[in-house]
Structures are given as structure tokens and as C-alpha cells.
């Protein structure tokens, strides 16, 4: 009963302030103040205030919030420990078995290349000066295309 009275008084005061603001020719601000001042009375009319008042003064509701907080804390703690360890037990076990399944020398089955037979990134007969010139010619072509 008291919560409804307080909300009604707040709405009435807000509407009074909105009227004074509108009298000063600040209509946009007055409309905004009126919108904010109608919220408490709307909450009273929908029954939200009564529900909140009943919940706020109920020991059972507060115990329920405490249980929810404890549950959240347990979830957060287990998640932090899981991250620190590097995943869940199943994920660690799967990673361990995958590491055991992998060959001792994974590249042993691939044909090895001799040091002299490695393919290089550029042909051996092309000197470095020409590649630099090619790079500049590409840049020149781009600049010419844009009229620079």
C-alpha cells in the first residue's frame, strides 16, 4: 500500500514538473519528463510494484536469491578451474590420446629432401635487381592508372 502511494506521488510530482517545463516553452523536455513520470504509475497499475514489494519482504525469496548466487558462484569457480587446467577432463584425455597416436617422428614417413634439392622461392637464374625493378614497375603501373 505504501509503495503504491509513493509511486503515485512521484508520478504526480513529475507531471507537475512537466507542466512547468512546458509553460517555459521547452516542449520536448516536458514530454520527456512526462514520459518518465508516467512509468511509476504504470508499474503500480500493472501490479509489478505489489509483486516487487511482496518479493522484497519475503525471507523465502531472499533465500532463493542466495541459492541462485551460490549456484552462479559454483559455475564461475568450476569454469575458472577448467580454464586454468586447459579444458575438461574429456578434452584433456582426447588430446593425450591424440598425442600418443601420432608417430614418434611425424615427418619420417614423408620423403626427405636433400639440402640442395629444395625448391627455392625464386628462380636461380634471375638476379635480385630485376625482381626489385618488377616491383617498382607494378607500382608505377598502379600510379599511372590513378593519374598520379
WORA-V557049 format. One record per backbone hydrogen bond with DSSP energy under -1.0 kcal/mol. NH is the residue of the N-H (numbers start at 1). CO is the residue of the C=O. Records with the same first field share a line. If there is no record, write none. Layout:
NH=CO ; CO
This chain:
5=1
6=2
7=3
8=4
9=5
10=6
11=7
12=8
13=9
14=10
15=11
16=12
17=13
18=14
19=15
20=16
21=17
22=18
23=19
24=20
25=22
26=21
30=26
31=27
32=28
33=29
34=30
35=31
36=32
37=33
38=34
42=38
43=39
44=40
45=41
46=42
48=43
49=43
51=47
52=48
53=49
54=50
55=51
56=52
57=53
58=55
62=58
63=59
64=60
65=61
66=62
67=63
68=64
69=65
70=66
71=67
72=68
73=69
74=70
75=71
76=72
77=73
78=74
79=75
80=76
81=77
82=78
83=79
84=80
85=81
86=82
87=82
92=88
93=89
94=90
95=91
96=92
97=93
98=94
99=95
100=96
101=97
102=98
108=105
132=128
133=129
134=130
135=131
136=132
137=133
138=134
139=135
140=136
141=137
142=138
143=139
144=140
145=141
146=142
147=144
148=143
